[in-house]
Amino acid sequence: MSVAVKHLSALQIDRLLGRAASGDEPHLAHCPDCSRMVDERRAVAAAFRANVLPRTLPVIRARIERRRRTGILGFGAGTLAVAAAAVLLVPAVLHHGPTEDGALVAAKGGPTLRVVARRGESIFPVVPGAALQQGDRIRFVVEPAGYRYLLIASIDGAGKATVFHPWDGSRSAPLPQVARFEIPDSIELDSARGPERLFAIFSRTPVAAPGLKSQLRDIGTRGHAAIRAGIDLADPDQVQLSLLIEKVSP
Amino acid sequence: MLYAEFGPVIHARCRRMLADAAQAEDAMQETFIRVLGHLDTAPERRDEALRWIYRIATNLCLNHLRDHKGRERPAAELPEAWSASDEARIADRDLLANLVTRIPPRFSGPGWLYHVDGLELDEIAEVLGVSRRTVASRLAGFTARARKLAGRSAS
């Protein structure tokens, strides 16, 4: 007697995207149809991140801004202000210039990130493209500008994604609502050579770290050029500040 | 992060439902605009967030199919008489797109999720935020209306 094969549903397959393990792997091991479909969806997802996401993110931000101006329904007052502020503050810019004192900023009045390094007795600001070494210790100083949560992570030349703040955390840490805040504890850099890109995500609600780390590892798999080029991972209601450093031999 | 994480899934879903690339991308963008407009109600767990966004995208695409029912597009004809094999044909996207324009949303939504997406009743209940019993009832309502439409087209 033959038994009809029960395949994974569309939702189960979509759940598998971006996940290391989901419990459906035993089925995939024995079902070439579902396995093929998962592979196809993963390829489509990769194409989305490479092509569709960069093109459509500014469009979504612009549409949010238009709705705010015309008062179209669908936005609560608080979220509307957040979305609009994000559109005004982050016009799909991947590269931000430093302020006069070296802080990274996406737009005037928005949150800022300053990275300071210590090498022995020497203390110096870390500018984009700065050459740092194993053993250098870096600290972060931020101006929250009203954003309530912060997640800082990096992807290095070895493809390793690390959450710096909160250290090895699973989600964004609350930010004190002060003008300027120095994040406690410094980070000692490891021996991985090549480019390393830091991502600081300022948000109104906590951001889950596993999702960000997965996206960073995707960048890492595309090589050093992709790490150096950077990418905007922030939702329209968030602000991303990103800094590239180059890890070199002492 | 929501857009980067779930954008690929929702984009692919809209493509499967709407077939037209431009319409699917528009629906996908509209989905995330609505998501961002209701962040205060967004679930925190990934699985729950995915189901929530799935629901928004599904409803948007179904509304789009109904809004465009007067326009020319490839669509399978309704069967003249309903048979067991037609149940299988429902899984055909074009046939279901035809039915969606003629059946109220509270029945066509579960119908699509079940017959095209292959979701189980429990999964449909999770996506729509209703009870399993409600899903079963609405699926029965969908089938009854589809049979009636088939009978009407034959006469």
Interface residues (C-beta under 8 A of the other chain):
Chain A: H7 L8 S9 A10 L11 Q12 D14 R15 L17 G18 R41 V44 A45 A46 F48 R49 V52 L53 T56 L57 V59 I60 R63 I64 R67 G74 F75 G76 G78 T79 L80 V82 A83 I201 R204 T205 P206 V207 A208 G211 L212 S214 Q215 L233 A234 D235 P236 D237 Q238
Chain B: M1 L2 Y3 A4 E5 G7 P8 V9 H11 A12 R13 R16 E25 M28 Q29 F32 I33 R34 L36 G37 H38 L39 D40 A42 E44 R46 D47 L50 R51 Y54 V116 D117 G118 L119 E120 E123 V127
